[in-house]
Structure formats: structure tokens, C-alpha cells
Amino acid sequence: MNNVLFAFGLTLFAGLSTGIGSALAFFTKKTNTKFLSISLGFSAGVMIYVSMVEIFVKAKDSLTAELGLKMGSWVTVAAFFAGMLLIALIDKFIPSGENPHDMYKIEDIEDYDNKTNDPKLLRMGTFTALAVGIHNFPEGLATFISALQEPTIAIPIAFAIAIHNIPEGIAVSVPIYYATGDRKKAFLYSFLSGLSEPIGALIGYLILMPFINDLVFGIIFASVAGIMVFISLDELLPSAQEYGEHHLSIYGLVSGMAVMAVSLLLFI
């Protein structure tokens, strides 16, 4: 039970960091683009490294033990790409104008100064919140399952997802605030969009836990690896480069991989 509470607490922390982005939008006048670029690159490095070096390998070990070397290896790879396909399908059905990949800077507020009560702006903010919520659902399940099975790798994953949720909080709160003039409403929408991560964790726990065995665990873990690699390549790195110089995002990426590698070595 303690493991479940720990996993749920980490997932809650990661999801609700959208509120940090919302708060930054209200209390700072300029986006620290270099910091965000390095941080998002760092998150991508952490998630890619841990997915390929740790999670994928553990999934394969579990599946080959159950199904044999050949079949277990094939199922691992299939589950890995199925995780990628899941996120790709979610992206496919989110309209491009409300896709959380479309990042905002705090300076974008100036573009909205004369648009208070603009229904199009409110619609954009509301749909962005919905899109972020849908996106965060499988991320919540990924964080939760990782924390439940491997607590040592779950903490850096949770921090990586939390960092990447900060700009999403800005993307939700800025248009809603400037459409309504209501800071509380903007913060609430941003906050609620992050709640889908712990909700995803809870639903995953209720549905999957009665059936968890080595086979199911291996499939889920391989899918989690695919989800996190896809998010890193499709969302985190492009966002990092959009916020700053190309080299900064790569420095962040390599740093994230190095920190994750050292942290895993310390637990050998």
C-alpha cells in the first residue's frame, strides 16, 4: 500500500506542475527561454535514457522469462511501438490550434491586451486545457507504473514530466486569462488539465492491478518506454529548440542522460 501511495503522490506532483506554469505567467514579465530550453532538453535526456537503458530492458527480461527469448523479444518491441502509436493517435485527434505542442511565452500576453472577452481566445484556452489533459492521461499512467515497479527510476521521471508540464500550464492560462480577465479561472483550468495525470494513474491502477503478472507488467513497461521516447522526440525536444538556441537544448539533453546514467549506477 505504501508503494501505491508513493506512486500516486509522484504522479500527482508531476501533473499539478501545470499550475507552476500558470503562476509564472501571472507573476513574471518575461519567459526565461534559456532556462526552459535547457530544462526541456534535460527532461528529454532523462526520459530517453531511462526508457531505452532501464525500462525497455526490464520489460524484455520480464517477457522473455515468460514467453521465451524469441517471442518475448518480439512482444517487447511490439509493445514499445504500440506505446508510441497511442501518443501519435492522441496527437492525430487533437486540433493543431489547440495542440499542447504549440508553446507560448509569457511575452505573448502583450498580443492579447486588447482581446479581453474574446470568445475565440477563450475557446483556444479551453481546448488547450482539454488537449493537455488528454495528453497527460497516458503520462500519468507511465509515471505511476514506473513508480510502482521501480521507485529508484520513478523520481527523475516524475521531475522530467513536471518540467515539461510547466510550459503547458502557460499555454493554458495565458489565453484564458486574457479572454476572461479572471486569474482564478485561468489558474483553475491550468490546474485541472494537470489533474488528468493522477486520474490516469488511478484508472490504470483500478483496471490493471487485478491482472498484473510478469507478462502484463512486461507489456505495460515496454509501452511506457515507447510513450516516453515519443513524448521526448515529438514534444520536449522541439519545444526546447523553440524556446532557445539549438545547442542549449542538446546540452540539456546530454546533461539529462548523464545525470540519469550516474543516478542508475549509484543504485547498482
N, C-alpha and C positions, 0 to 999 in steps of 0.2 A: 504493500500500500504506500509506503514511503517513496518507492521508486515512481509510482504513478503520480503522486503529488509533486515530486521534484520535476518530472517530465512536463506536467501540466503548468507548473509555475514558470519554467523556462519558456514554454510556448506562449504563455500569457505575456511575459516580458517582451519577447520578440515582436509579437503582434501589436502591442499597445505603444510601441515606439513611433507609430504614425503620429501619435499625439505630440512627440518631441518636435517633429517637423512642423506641425501646426503651430506650436508655441514659438518656434524660431521665426515663422512667417510674421507673427504679430509683434515680436519683441526685438527683432534685429532689422536693420535697414538695408543690409547688403548680404548676399549669399557669399560664403567663403568657398569659392569654387575650387580652389586648390585643395582644401581640406576634404571636400566632398569627393573630388576626383580620386584622390589617394585612398580615401576610406572605402569607396565603392570598389575600386580595383583590389584593395586589400580583402574585402569581403569575397570577391570573386576568387581570389587566390586560395583563401581558406576553404571555400566550398568545393572548388575543383580538385584541390589536392586531397582533401579528406574523402571525397566521393570516389576518386579513382584509386587511391592508395589504400584506404582503410575500408570504406563501406562496401565497395564493389567486391573486394577480396573476401570479406567476411560473408557476403551473400553467396559468393561462389563456393566457399568452403562448406557452408550450410547445405547448399543444393547438391553439390557433388557427393556429400556424405549420404544424402537421401536417395539420389537418383543415379549415382554413378558418375564417373568423370565426364564422359561424352555428353550424356543427356543433361547433366547438371550444368555443364558449361554452356550448352545451347540455351537452356531456360534462363540462366543468369543474364546472358546477352539480350535475349528477347524481352525480359522484364526491364532491363536497363533502358532499352529504346522505347518500351511501352510507357515508361515514366516521362520520357521526352515528348512522346506523342500526346500524352494527356495535356501537358502545358501548351503544346502547339495548337491543340484543338480549342483550348480555352482562349488563346490569343485570336484564333480564327473567328470566334463568335463574339468578340468584343469589338465594337466600332472603333475605327482608328482614332477618331477625335477624342474618345474617352479612354483610350488605352493608357494604362499607367506607365508605359514606356515613354510617353510624351512628357518629359520632365519640365519643371518650372523653376525659375529663380525668384527670390523674394523681390528683386527689382521689377519683375513682371507686374507687380502691384500697380506701378505707375500707369500701365496700359489700361487699367480698369477704373481709374479715378473718376471718370465721367460716365460710368456704366452702372451705377447703383440701381437696383430694382430691374436690371436687365434679365428677362426670363431665359434668354439663351445662355447667359452666363451661369444662372442657377442650374439649368439643365446640365450644362457641361460639368459643373462641380458635383452634382448629384450622381451622374453617370460615372464620373471618375471614381467616386467613392464606391459605387457598386462594382466597377471593374477591379479596383484594388481589392475589395472584399472577396470577389471570385478568385482572383489570383492568389490571395493569401490562404485560401482554404487548403489546397494541397501542400503549401509550405508549412502550415500548421501541423498537418499530419506527418510531414517529413521530420520536422523538429521533434515532435512527440515520440515517434517511433525510435529515432536516433537516441533520444534521452533515455528511453525505456530500456533499450538493449545495450547501449554503450555510453554511460554517463560521462566518461572522460572526453569523448569527442563531441558531446552534445553542447557543452558550454560555448566553445568557439563558434559552432554552427549557429547557435542562438544569437550570439553577438553579431555575426555576419549578416544574418537576416534582419536583425534590429537596425543595423546601419543602413541597409538598403531600403528599409521602410521609412526612414526619415524624409527623403525627397518625395516619397509618395504622399506623406502627410501634407507637405507643402502643396503638392499638385491638387489635393482635395480641398484644402482650406482656403487657398487664395481666391479662386473664382467664387466660392460660396460666400465668403466674407464680402467681396465687392459686389455681389449681386444682392445681398440682403442687408449689409451693414451691421450684421449681428455676429460678433466674435464667438459668442457661446455656441451658436448654431454651427458655425464653421468648425469649431473645435470638436463639437459633438459628432458631426459627420465624419471627420477625420478619425476620431477615436473609435467610432463604431465600425469603420472599414477595417481597422486592425483587429477587432474582436473576432473576425472570421477565422483567424489562426487558432486561438484556443477552442473555438467551436468545431473547427475541422479536427482538432486533436480529440475532443470529447466524442464526436460522432465516430471517428476512427476507432477509438478505444471501445465504445459500446458495441460496434458492429464486429470488429475483428478479433478482439481479445478472446472470445469463447472458442475461436477456431485456430488460435495461434499454436503452431508447432514449428519444427525446423524447416519444413517445406514452405509453409506460408510466410514465415519470417524471412527466409531467403529471397522469395519473390518480392515481398514488400521492400526489403532493404535494397535490392538491386534497382527497384523502381524509384526509390528515394534518391539513389545516386544519380539516376538519369534526370530526375526532376531538378536537382541542384546544379548539375552541369549545364542543363539547358537554360535555367534562370541566369546563371553566371555569364554564359556566352551571348544570350539573346537580350538580356536586360541590364545586368550590372556593368559589364564592360562598355557597351555602347553609351550608357548613361554617364559612366566615369569619363569617357572621352568627350561627351557633350558638355560636361561641366568644366573640363580643364584641358590641359595640353595632353597630347597622346602619350608622351613619355611618363607623365605623372601617373597615369592610370596603370601603365605597365610596371613602374616602380612599385606601386601599391600591390599589384598582382603578385609580383615576385616576393615582396615582403610578406604577404599573406601566406604564400606557400611555405616560405622559410619558417615563419612562426609556427605554422601548423605542423611542419615536419619536426621541429625541435620539441614541441609540446608532446607529440606522439612518442618520440624517442625517450622522453623523460619518464614515460609510464611503462617502458619495457621491463 
